[in-house]
Amino acid sequence: MKTRFLPEPELQFGNDGKHIDIRFGLMQYGPLIQNDELRKEILIGIVGTNKTIEAVIHWFAVIQGGIEGKQSNKSNRNCSGAGFRDQ
């Protein structure tokens, strides 16, 4: 059996940014916006029990204002998240 290493592809982000890590790329360059239109709504579906659906809805409420990153020497692994608020 032969194996070979396939390098991670660079992902595209806003402002012509490219990076292999989605978290770092989003925080550094922002989202890639097609046709200069910022999407204001994302439709999702949740499948689960009442308990798990309520937990997901609660989690969305918690992260709406953003998530503070952890202090680390690996900044691309523990960066902050912007959340869902209007910019």
Backbone as a printed PyTorch tensor [residue, N CA C, xyz], in Angstrom:
tensor([[[  0.8350,  -1.1680,   0.0000],
         [  0.0000,   0.0000,   0.0000],
         [  0.8860,   1.2400,   0.0000]],

        [[  0.5610,   2.1950,  -0.8560],
         [  1.2860,   3.4510,  -0.9060],
         [  0.4000,   4.5600,  -0.3540]],

        [[  1.0000,   5.4400,   0.3820],
         [  0.2640,   6.5950,   0.8860],
         [  0.9830,   7.8520,   0.4330]],

        [[  0.2390,   8.9300,   0.3680],
         [  0.8550,  10.2170,   0.0640],
         [  0.1100,  11.3120,   0.8110]],

        [[  0.8290,  12.3130,   1.1270],
         [  0.2900,  13.4420,   1.8740],
         [ -0.3300,  14.4420,   0.9120]],

        [[ -1.5580,  14.8300,   1.1840],
         [ -2.2180,  15.8680,   0.4050],
         [ -2.2810,  17.1120,   1.2750]],

        [[ -1.6360,  18.1920,   0.8660],
         [ -1.6590,  19.4090,   1.6870],
         [ -3.0580,  20.0190,   1.7280]],

        [[ -3.3370,  20.6970,   2.8210],
         [ -4.6410,  21.3580,   2.9480],
         [ -4.7330,  22.4780,   1.9220]],

        [[ -5.8850,  22.5920,   1.2630],
         [ -6.0250,  23.6820,   0.2940],
         [ -6.2430,  25.0130,   1.0100]],

        [[ -5.8230,  26.0870,   0.3850],
         [ -6.1160,  27.4060,   0.9270],
         [ -7.5700,  27.7390,   0.6520]],

        [[ -8.2560,  28.2670,   1.6490],
         [ -9.6430,  28.7070,   1.5140],
         [ -9.6460,  30.1790,   1.1360]],

        [[-10.6550,  30.6030,   0.4190],
         [-10.7710,  31.9960,   0.0090],
         [-11.6610,  32.7660,   0.9680]],

        [[-11.2360,  33.9950,   1.2800],
         [-11.9770,  34.8720,   2.1770],
         [-12.1210,  36.2480,   1.5390]],

        [[-12.7390,  37.1530,   2.2400],
         [-12.8960,  38.5090,   1.7450],
         [-11.5610,  39.2140,   1.5970]],

        [[-11.5710,  40.3450,   0.9180],
         [-10.3660,  41.1590,   0.7110],
         [ -9.2270,  40.3720,   0.0750]],

        [[ -9.5830,  39.4220,  -0.7880],
         [ -8.6110,  38.5740,  -1.4980],
         [ -7.7330,  37.7620,  -0.5560]],

        [[ -8.2210,  37.4950,   0.6590],
         [ -7.4450,  36.7290,   1.6180],
         [ -7.5430,  35.2310,   1.3790]],

        [[ -6.4680,  34.5330,   1.6780],
         [ -6.4230,  33.0640,   1.5870],
         [ -5.7210,  32.5200,   2.8150]],

        [[ -6.2300,  31.4050,   3.3320],
         [ -5.6220,  30.7600,   4.5040],
         [ -6.1730,  29.3520,   4.6040]],

        [[ -5.4320,  28.4550,   5.2440],
         [ -5.9160,  27.0770,   5.3850],
         [ -6.8620,  26.9090,   6.5680]],

        [[ -6.8350,  27.8420,   7.5160],
         [ -7.6560,  27.7340,   8.7180],
         [ -8.8750,  28.6510,   8.6040]],

        [[-10.0750,  28.0670,   8.6650],
         [-11.3090,  28.8360,   8.4890],
         [-11.4830,  29.9020,   9.5720]],

        [[-11.1290,  29.5910,  10.8040],
         [-11.3050,  30.5620,  11.8890],
         [-10.3870,  31.7630,  11.7010]],

        [[ -9.1200,  31.4860,  11.4290],
         [ -8.1700,  32.5790,  11.2380],
         [ -8.5430,  33.4040,  10.0100]],

        [[ -8.9000,  32.7400,   8.9240],
         [ -9.2500,  33.4370,   7.6920],
         [-10.4350,  34.3610,   7.8590]],

        [[-11.4710,  33.8930,   8.5620],
         [-12.6480,  34.7360,   8.7750],
         [-12.3210,  35.9480,   9.6340]],

        [[-11.5350,  35.7670,  10.6710],
         [-11.2150,  36.8820,  11.5510],
         [-10.2460,  37.8580,  10.8970]],

        [[ -9.3150,  37.3540,  10.1030],
         [ -8.3070,  38.2050,   9.4900],
         [ -8.8270,  38.9400,   8.2550]],

        [[ -9.5940,  38.2220,   7.4000],
         [ -9.9960,  38.7690,   6.1090],
         [-11.5050,  38.9770,   5.9530]],

        [[-12.3020,  38.3840,   6.8330],
         [-13.7540,  38.4690,   6.7140],
         [-14.2920,  37.4610,   5.7120]],

        [[-15.6150,  37.3690,   5.6140],
         [-16.2120,  36.3850,   4.7040],
         [-16.0620,  36.8040,   3.2440]],

        [[-16.0180,  35.8150,   2.3750],
         [-16.0260,  36.0730,   0.9420],
         [-17.4560,  36.3550,   0.5400]],

        [[-17.7040,  37.5370,   0.0150],
         [-19.0560,  37.9590,  -0.3400],
         [-19.1770,  37.9610,  -1.8560]],

        [[-20.0980,  37.1650,  -2.3690],
         [-20.3320,  37.1010,  -3.8060],
         [-21.1700,  38.2950,  -4.2480]],

        [[-20.8450,  38.8870,  -5.3470],
         [-21.6310,  39.9690,  -5.9540],
         [-21.8270,  41.1620,  -5.0230]],

        [[-20.8900,  41.3810,  -4.1220],
         [-20.9420,  42.5330,  -3.2030],
         [-22.2130,  42.6010,  -2.3760]],

        [[-22.8670,  41.4840,  -2.1350],
         [-24.0800,  41.4770,  -1.3100],
         [-23.7990,  40.7370,  -0.0100]],

        [[-24.0070,  41.4260,   1.0890],
         [-23.8470,  40.8060,   2.3920],
         [-25.1400,  40.0900,   2.7490]],

        [[-25.0370,  38.8220,   3.0030],
         [-26.2290,  38.0430,   3.3320],
         [-26.7030,  38.4270,   4.7320]],

        [[-27.9550,  38.7960,   4.8480],
         [-28.5180,  39.2260,   6.1330],
         [-29.2380,  38.1020,   6.8520]],

        [[-29.4380,  36.9850,   6.1630],
         [-30.2240,  35.9010,   6.7480],
         [-29.6290,  34.5600,   6.3220]],

        [[-29.5260,  33.6480,   7.2740],
         [-29.0880,  32.2880,   6.9970],
         [-30.1860,  31.3630,   7.4930]],

        [[-30.7310,  30.5650,   6.6160],
         [-31.7850,  29.6270,   6.9970],
         [-31.1490,  28.3170,   7.4450]],

        [[-31.6040,  27.8010,   8.5660],
         [-31.0830,  26.5380,   9.0820],
         [-32.2490,  25.6430,   9.4750]],

        [[-31.9700,  24.3800,   9.5660],
         [-32.9390,  23.4160,  10.0740],
         [-32.3040,  22.6660,  11.2320]],

        [[-33.0660,  22.3620,  12.2380],
         [-32.5620,  21.6320,  13.4010],
         [-33.4020,  20.3790,  13.5620]],

        [[-32.7370,  19.2450,  13.6450],
         [-33.4230,  17.9750,  13.8680],
         [-32.9730,  17.4480,  15.2270]],

        [[-33.9220,  17.1030,  16.0700],
         [-33.5570,  16.5690,  17.3730],
         [-34.7600,  16.4910,  18.2860]],

        [[-34.4840,  16.1750,  19.5200],
         [-35.5420,  16.1400,  20.5290],
         [-35.8480,  17.5710,  20.9730]],

        [[-36.9230,  17.7530,  21.6970],
         [-37.2320,  19.0840,  22.2260],
         [-36.0650,  19.6270,  23.0440]],

        [[-35.4530,  18.7580,  23.8360],
         [-34.3490,  19.1710,  24.7000],
         [-33.1470,  19.6400,  23.8770]],

        [[-32.7720,  18.8830,  22.8490],
         [-31.6080,  19.2680,  22.0520],
         [-31.8950,  20.4930,  21.1890]],

        [[-33.1160,  20.6120,  20.6820],
         [-33.4810,  21.7950,  19.8930],
         [-33.4420,  23.0470,  20.7700]],

        [[-33.9680,  22.9510,  21.9800],
         [-33.9050,  24.0810,  22.9060],
         [-32.4630,  24.4340,  23.2450]],

        [[-31.6000,  23.4260,  23.3680],
         [-30.1870,  23.6780,  23.6600],
         [-29.5090,  24.4150,  22.5040]],

        [[-29.8180,  24.0510,  21.2770],
         [-29.2420,  24.7340,  20.1110],
         [-29.7360,  26.1840,  20.0470]],

        [[-31.0170,  26.3970,  20.2650],
         [-31.5690,  27.7520,  20.2510],
         [-30.9090,  28.6030,  21.3390]],

        [[-30.7120,  28.0220,  22.5060],
         [-30.0200,  28.7240,  23.5950],
         [-28.5880,  29.0540,  23.1910]],

        [[-27.8950,  28.1070,  22.5730],
         [-26.5070,  28.3210,  22.1520],
         [-26.4230,  29.4670,  21.1360]],

        [[-27.3490,  29.5210,  20.1820],
         [-27.3740,  30.6230,  19.2210],
         [-27.5440,  31.9610,  19.9390]],

        [[-28.3660,  31.9980,  20.9640],
         [-28.5610,  33.2370,  21.7290],
         [-27.2610,  33.6260,  22.4440]],

        [[-26.5560,  32.6360,  22.9720],
         [-25.3070,  32.9000,  23.6930],
         [-24.2380,  33.4580,  22.7580]],

        [[-24.0980,  32.8910,  21.5690],
         [-23.0260,  33.3030,  20.6710],
         [-23.3930,  34.4870,  19.7810]],

        [[-24.6010,  34.9740,  19.8750],
         [-25.0450,  36.0790,  19.0310],
         [-24.1360,  37.2960,  19.1670]],

        [[-23.7050,  37.5870,  20.3600],
         [-22.8580,  38.7480,  20.5890],
         [-21.3760,  38.4910,  20.4110]],

        [[-20.9970,  37.2820,  20.0390],
         [-19.5920,  36.9550,  19.8290],
         [-19.0530,  36.0630,  20.9290]],

        [[-17.9060,  35.4910,  20.6600],
         [-17.2420,  34.6010,  21.6060],
         [-15.8220,  35.0860,  21.7990]],

        [[-15.4420,  35.2990,  23.0300],
         [-14.0920,  35.7440,  23.3520],
         [-13.1060,  34.5900,  23.1670]],

        [[-12.0160,  34.8460,  22.4650],
         [-10.9870,  33.8240,  22.2740],
         [-10.1940,  33.5820,  23.5420]],

        [[ -9.5900,  32.4160,  23.6330],
         [ -8.7490,  32.0850,  24.7840],
         [ -7.3390,  32.6090,  24.5630]],

        [[ -6.6820,  32.9820,  25.6520],
         [ -5.2840,  33.3970,  25.5640],
         [ -4.4440,  32.1660,  25.2430]],

        [[ -3.6670,  32.2580,  24.1700],
         [ -2.8700,  31.1130,  23.7460],
         [ -1.7620,  31.5940,  22.8290]],

        [[ -0.6830,  30.8270,  22.7780],
         [  0.3700,  31.1480,  21.8230],
         [  0.0310,  30.6220,  20.4250]],

        [[ -1.1020,  29.9630,  20.2870],
         [ -1.5970,  29.4790,  19.0020],
         [ -2.8530,  30.2790,  18.6590]],

        [[ -2.6440,  31.5150,  18.2100],
         [ -3.7600,  32.4350,  18.0240],
         [ -4.7670,  31.9520,  16.9840]],

        [[ -4.3400,  31.1790,  16.0030],
         [ -5.2900,  30.7030,  14.9960],
         [ -6.1980,  29.6090,  15.5270]],

        [[ -5.8890,  29.0380,  16.6670],
         [ -6.7350,  27.9790,  17.2350],
         [ -7.7070,  28.5000,  18.2810]],

        [[ -7.4660,  29.6730,  18.7960],
         [ -8.2880,  30.1950,  19.8850],
         [ -8.7240,  31.6370,  19.6350]],

        [[ -8.9660,  31.9820,  18.3780],
         [ -9.3310,  33.3680,  18.0760],
         [-10.7850,  33.6360,  18.4420]],

        [[-11.0930,  34.9000,  18.6220],
         [-12.4510,  35.3050,  18.9550],
         [-13.3690,  35.1460,  17.7530]],

        [[-14.6590,  35.0030,  18.0220],
         [-15.6550,  34.9360,  16.9630],
         [-16.5460,  36.1600,  17.0190]],

        [[-16.8870,  36.7140,  15.8570],
         [-17.6560,  37.9630,  15.8020],
         [-19.1080,  37.7990,  16.2120]],

        [[-19.6660,  36.6190,  16.1020],
         [-21.0640,  36.4270,  16.4340],
         [-21.9630,  36.7980,  15.2730]],

        [[-23.2360,  37.0100,  15.5690],
         [-24.2460,  37.2570,  14.5450],
         [-24.7760,  38.6800,  14.5300]],

        [[-24.1920,  39.5570,  15.2960],
         [-24.7110,  40.9220,  15.3620],
         [-24.4120,  41.6530,  14.0570]],

        [[-25.1810,  42.7000,  13.7860],
         [-24.9390,  43.5300,  12.6090],
         [-23.6350,  44.2910,  12.8100]],

        [[-22.8680,  44.3920,  11.7620],
         [-21.5790,  45.0870,  11.8260],
         [-21.7460,  46.5190,  11.4270]]])
